[in-house]
Amino acid sequence: MKNTASLLDSEGAGVCPLLAPAPGVAHGIVSQAVFTSPGLRLTLFHFAAGQELSEHTSAARAFVQVLSGACEFTFSGEEHALKAGDLVHLPPGLPHSVRAVGDLAMLLTQVSTAGAGK
């Protein structure tokens, strides 16, 4: 069964452009599900310069890969300047926030284990 809400079908092979411009991101944040299956979710984010996600947590283990641009990523009480090519690992429940220094594209991978929240 094809998941039409995601860019990739969880039942078959596929390709999607991660660096294609996101419509409507000029003054905000746009997110798009790339792939969704039980225990795994990939989400593509595009941020306009200066946009931010305030401090929050996730029940899932998270990996954030900066695809283009730069951001200030805060976790464990420290601010980290990230640029394209950087990867961040966040264990479940760790408070974190992100602010785009310029236009930003990042890929969020969330991995949940059996019995963990979404």
N, C-alpha and C positions, 0 to 999 in steps of 0.2 A: 504494500500500500504506500503510495507516494505521499510525503508530507509537503503540501504545497506552501506552508508557512516558512519553510527553510529553503535556502538557496541550493542545497544538495539533498538528494533523496537518500534516506537511510537504508533503502533496500538495494541500491545499485551504485555503480561507479559514476563519477561525475566530476566536472570542473566548474569552478566559479572564480570570477575576477575579484580579488581582495582589494586591489588598489583602484578600482573604478570610482570615479567621483560619485558621491552620494547626493541625490537630489534633496533640496530643502535643508541643507546643513549650514547655510550661510550665517545663521545667528543662533544655532542651537546644537543639539546632540541628536544623531540619528543612529538607531541600532537595528540590526537585521540578523535574524537567526540564520546561521550558515548550515548547521547540522544539529539535529536533535535525535537522541536515542536514549533508552533507559541507562542512566548513569553517566551520560556524556552529553555536553552541550557546548557548541562553539558559537560565539556571537561576535559579529563585526560591529565596531563602534567608529563613528566619525564625529569629531568634535570641532566646532568653530573655535577660533582663537579666543581664549579667555573663559571658555565654558568649563564647568567643573561638576563632578559628582561629590557631594558631601560625604563625610565619613559614614561607612556602613560595613556590614559583615555579610558573609555568605556561609551557609552550612556545607557547601561543597569546597573541595580543594580547587584552587584557581591558579591558572597560568595566564599572564598577560604579556603579549608580544607586541611591541611597538612596531608598526609597519611603516609609517611615515610621520614626520613631524617630531615634536618634542612635548614632554609633559613633566609636571612635578607630581610625583607619586609618593604619598605619605603612608607609612606603616611602622609599627613598633616605635612610635615617637620620633621617627627620623624622616626627613624629606629627601627623596632621591630624584636627581635630574636624569630623566630617561630620554633616549633618542632612538631613532629607527635602528632596529637590530637588537635592542635590549629585550630581555625576557625576565619577568618577575614571577616568583613562586609565592603563593599565599596559602598557608595551611587553613583548614576550616576554622571559622570563628574569629579570624584576625581582623580587627578594625583597620580600614584603609580608606583613602580618598585619592582623587586624581583631578588635576587642573591642567588644561591644555595651554601650553605656552604660545603655540601658534596653531594652525590647523593640524589636526591629529587624526590618524587612523590607527586603531589597535584591534587585535584579535584576542578575545577572552575565551579560554578553554576551561570549563568547569567539569570536574570529575567527582561523582558521588559514589559512595560505596553502599552496599546493601544495608538497609536500616537507617541510612543518613537522610536528612531532609533534602528537599530539592534546591 
